[in-house]
Amino acid sequence: MYEYAIAWEWLAFAARWFHVITAIAWIGSSFYFIALDLGLVKRPHLPPGAYGEEWQVHGGGFYHIQKYLVAPAQMPEHLTWFKYESYFTWISGFLMLCIVYYGGADLFLIDRHVLDISPSVAILISLGSLALGWVVYDLLCKSPLGRNTWGLMAVLYVVLVFMAWGYTQLFTGRAAFLHLGAFTATIMSANVFMIIIPNQKIVVADLIAGRVPDPKYGQVAKQRSLHNNYLTLPVIFFMLSNHYPLSFGTQFNWVIAALVFLMGVTIRHWFNTTHARKGRPTWTWIVTVILFILIMWLSTVPKLLTGETDAAAVAPAFQQFAGDPHFPAVKQLVSTRCSMCHAAEPVYEGIVRPPNGVMFENDAEIAAHAREIYIQAGRSHAMPPGNITDITPDERKLLVAWFESAVEGKKQ
């Protein structure tokens, strides 16, 4: 069992590393070509069929790039395709989903206080949602609505917000955000695999056969590429969010997700406008900062929206983290709900060492990690994973009261 757990841990690490490598390759090439496309300049001397050109300098040399909006008159001898970056990013991400969330469904995927389902049912829901997302998206793009790019994106935003809410009603907060990223990334990668590359292959086949390619294939591919452009940054946020419980483990996590999609639009709009040489819309950064501050505020579950009572009224004010007469209550709570994993010899099946080396076996260790306990189990529901030890809302309030009162006491 010990060797199996160690091997599984390293497999998860390898999959994550592979995923990061391929994601860098995909996102890097995507951002580069978007910037290149927007920076193209039309000049009189361009050859027939060329849409624009760009001069760039890098690595000690100069590059002269020309783009043909439909296709050149003849098929070039060598053609480089950009597709495997996307494919392997999705494959490695799905591998991580299987290793971490399907393999550890009881711990990371299911929260029985949210929805009491078996691991097999949860996995089927997960797989079904990813497949259904692509089908719905593709049908919307191919419908009459697809002719209006910005109207289509508005509808897609509503779909994404609905999925953000829906996932939080099915899985743990951490898994909900991860699935929202996977849902979006599946659409993006399927765009490449199902639409963009096949359309480009049709154009290439027409060139080889001596036919004039139909421009509609390039137009459709361009629309899907635009969607991918605006969805990239939110996907990165959701992939990173599992390390920051205040993003996914709070009551308004689905609202936070909705705002993240808007931030993705405002940030990319600045870059797209700048690369197109149409100015530098600084207002986009102002909006982004405001949205991020709003997210920070929502992550604290404000009393104004929840009706939560003042933390000081929930439990006695502690003068310090370890030493107040009421500290035994917190110590007992942490020992009961957390020590099955956070101990020198964890007793939870499959865990052979305390996560991140954090242990709660004495007063000093609990006090030393007071802030982490406060954020992970008090202010958010990140810990215990899937609330596997059934920590209650009142117990979370106790942790909040303990930390905040202790901090206030130190200030005095």
N, C-alpha and C positions, 0 to 999 in steps of 0.2 A: 504493500500500500504506500509506503514511504517513497519508494523509487518511482511508482506510478505518478504520485502527486508532483514530484520534482520534475519528471519528464513532461507532464501536462503543463506545468508552469513555464518551462522553457519553450514549449510549443506555442503557448500563448504569446510569449515575448517575441519569438521569431515571426509569428504571424503579424504582430503589431509593427515590428520593424519593416517587414516586407510591405505592409500597407502604407506606412509613412513614405518609404522610398518611391513606390509607384504613384502615390498621391502627389508627391512633389513633382514627379515627371509630368503627370497629366495636367495639374494646375499650372505648372510653369509654362508648358507649351500652349495651353489654352489662353493664359493671360498674354503671352507674347504675341500670338496671332491676332487676338482681339485688338491689342495696341497697334500692331502692324496694319491691320485692316483699316482702323480708324485714322491712321496717319498717312494713308496713301494720298499722293498728290497727282492730279491730272495735268499732263503737259502735252503740248502739240506734237512733239516728236515721237510719241508712243506708237508702237507697232499696231496694226489692225487687231481689234478685239481686246486690247489691253485696257484695263479700267483705270489704273494708276500705278505710280512707282514710289519707291522710298529708298533713300540712301541712309545707311547706318554704319557706325564704326564700332568695332569691338575686337578685342584680342589682337591688337596691333595691325588690323587691316580694315578695309572698307567693303561693304556689301551693297550691291545694287539689286533691288528686288522689284519685280513687276508682277502685278496680279491681273489675271484674265477672269472677267466676271463670269463667263460661261465656260470657255475652254479656248486654248490656242488652236491655230489652224491645223497643226500636226501634233501627233502624240510624241512627247519627248522620250529620249532613250532611257532616261533614269527618272523614276518618280518615287519620292519618299512619302509613305503613308504615316499619318499620326493616328493610331487607333489602339495599339496594344497597351499604351499607358492607361487608357480608360478601362480596358477590359480587365487588366490585372489589378487595378485599383479596386474595382468592384469585387473581383474574385477574392482578393486578400481580405477585404472588409467583410465579406460574407463568411470567410473562414474564421475570422475573429468572432463574428456573431455566433457561429456554431460552437467554438471552443469556450467562450466566456459565458454567453447567455443561454445557449441551449444545453451545453454541458453542465452548467451550474444554475439551471432554471430555478430550483427551489431557493437559491440564495440571491440571485441577481435579476431574474426575470419576473418572478411572481411575488406579489404582495397580497396575501390572503385577506388583508384588511381592505384592499381595494376591490379585488375580485377573486373569489375562492375557486380556482380552477386547477386542474392537474397540469404537470409539466408538458405532457403530450398535447393537450388542448391549447396551451399557451403557445407552443411552438407552431402548431397549425395556424393559429390566428396570426402569428408573426409572418409566416411564409405567405399566407393568403393576402395579408394587407399589402405586402411588397408587390405581389403580382397584380392585385386589383388596382393599385395606385398607377401602375404603368398603363393598364387598359383604359382607365378613366381618363387619364391625361392624354393619351393618344387619340381617343375618340373626340375629346374636346378640341384638340388641334386640327383634326380632320373635319370637324363640323363647320357650319357657316360662321360660327364665332371665331374660328381660326383665321379668318381673313382680316380680323382686327387685332393686331398684335398686342396693343396695350389693353384692350378690353379683355382679351384672352388672359393676359397676365393678371388682371384684376380678379377674374374668376378663379384662376389657379391659386391666387393668394387665399381666397376664401376656402378653397379645398384644403390647403396646407394648414390653415388655422383650425379647421374642423378636425383634421388628423391629429394636430397637436393636442387638442382637447380629448379626442377619442383615445389616444394612446395612454393618456394619464388616467383614464377610466378602466384600463385593462392591465397595465403593468406597473412596476415600481417606477418612481420618478426618474431614476438613472436609466432604466431600460426604455422608458417613454422617449426621452431625448435621443438616446442612441437609435431607436427605431425611426424617429422623425428624420434623423440624418440619413439613415439607410433608405428610407422611403424616398427622400429627395435624390440621393445619390443613385438609386436604382433608375429613376426617371432620366437622370443625366446620362448615365452609362448606356441605357437602352436607346436614348436619342442617337448616340454615336453608333451603336451596333445595329439598330433597326432602321434608322433613317439616314443619318449623315453619310456614313460609309457606303451603304447600298446605293444611294443617289449618286455619289461620286463615281462608283463603279459603272453605273449606267452611262454616265457622261464619257468615261474612258472607253467603254465598249462602242459607243457611237463614233468616237474619234477613230478607233482602230478600223471600224467598218466603213469609214468615209462619210458618215452621216453628220448632219449639223445637230449638236445636242440641244435638247429642249431646255430653255432657261428656268423652267418651273422647278426642276430638281435642285438647282442651286438656291433658289429662293426659299424652298421648304427647308433645306439644310441650314440656311442662314437663320431662319426663325428659331429652329431648335437650338442652334448654337448661341443665339441671344439669350434664350431661357437658361441654358447652362451657365452663361456668364453671370447672370444675376443670382443664381442659386448657389454658386460655389462657396462664398464666404459664410452663409448660414450653415452649410454642411460642415465646414471646418469648426465653427462654434460648437455644434452639437457633438462632434467627435471629441472635442476637448472638454466638454462640459462634465464628463463623468469624474473629472478630478476636482470639480468645484461644486459642492453640494448645494450652495445657496442658489445656484441656477436651476437645478432640477428638483430639489427636495423640499420645495415650499408650496404653499397652497395655490399660488398664482403662477405655477410653472408654465402652464399652457399659454398664459398671457405673455409671459416673458418670451416664450418661443415665437409668438406672433410678432413681437417687437423686434426680435432678432432678424426675422425675414425683412422687415422694413429697413433695418440698419444695413443689411446686405445690399439693398437697392441704393440707399443714399451713398454708401462708400463707393460702389461700382460706378454710380453716375458721375462722381467726381473724376475718377480715373478715365472713364470713357470720354467725358467731355474734354478733359485735358489732352488726351491722346489724339482727339479729333481736332485739336487746335481751335476750340470754340470758347476758350476762356477757362478760368479756374473758379468754379462755383463754390466758394467757401461756405455758403449757407448749408451745403450738404454736411459739412463737418459739425456745424452748430447743431443741426437737427440730430445727427448721430450722437453727439455728446448728451443732448437732452434725453434722447431715447435710452441711452445707457444709464443715465442717472435715474430715470424712471424705473428701469429694470432693477437697479440697486435698491430702490425704495420698495418695490414690490417684493423683493426677496426677503424683506424683514417681516412680511405679513402684518402690515400696519393695523393698529387697533381700529382706525376709522372705518376700514373695510370689513374687518372680521368680528368686531365687537369683543375682542379679546380683552380680558381684564388686565389691569396693571400687574406686572410681574411681581412687584413688591408685596401685593396682596395675596399672592398664591402661596408663598413660603416665607419663613422668617428671613430677615436680612443677615447674610453671613458677613462677618468682619474680615475674613480671609478665606482662602480656598481650603486649607486644611488646618483646623484648629478651633473653629467655632463649634459650640456644643451640638449644633444640628448637622454637622458634617457627616456623622455616622449614617444619616438617612441617604445622603448622596452616595456615600461609599457602598452602602448596601445595595442601592439601585444599580450602580455601575457593576458591582460584583455579580449581581443576578442577571443583568441583561447583556453584559459585554465580555465577561471573563471567559466564556466558552471559547472565544477566539483569541482575546488579548491576554494571554497567559504564557508563561515559559513553556508549558506543555498544553497546547490547545486540545480541547476534547471534541470540537466540532469535526465531523467526518470530512476528510479530504484536506484539512488544514494542518500542516505539520509544523508551522512556526507562526508566531504572532504577526499579523499584517503590519508591514512597514516597521517591524520591531517594536511596536507599541504594546506595552503591558500595563495592566491595572491591578497589580497584586498587593499594593500597599498605598498608604496615604500619600507618600511623596510622588509616586508615579501618577496617581490620579490628579494631584494638584499640578504636576508638571505639564499635563495635557488638558488642563481645564478649558483652554480656548478651543481645542479640537473637539472636545466633548460637547461644548456649547454649540459650535457650528454644525457638527456632524449629526448630533442626536437631539440637540435642543432647538436651535433655530431652523434646522432642516430635518428631513426624515431619511437622510442618507444612511444613517446607522440606527439600528442594526440593518444590514441588507435585507430588503423585503420584509422588514420588521419581523424577522424570524423568531425573535425572543418575546414578541408581544408587548413591547413597551407601550404604555398608555399615554394619552394626551396629558394627563395630570403629571405623569412622571417627566415628560418633556418640559412642562412648565416649571417643574421643580429645578431641573438643570438650568433653565434660562434664569430663573430667579436667583439661584445660587451664584452663577457667574456674574450677572449684572450687578447684583448687590455687593458682591465681593469687590468688584472693580470700583464701584462707587465708594465703598468703604476705604479702599486704599487711597483714593483721591483726597478724602477728608483727612 
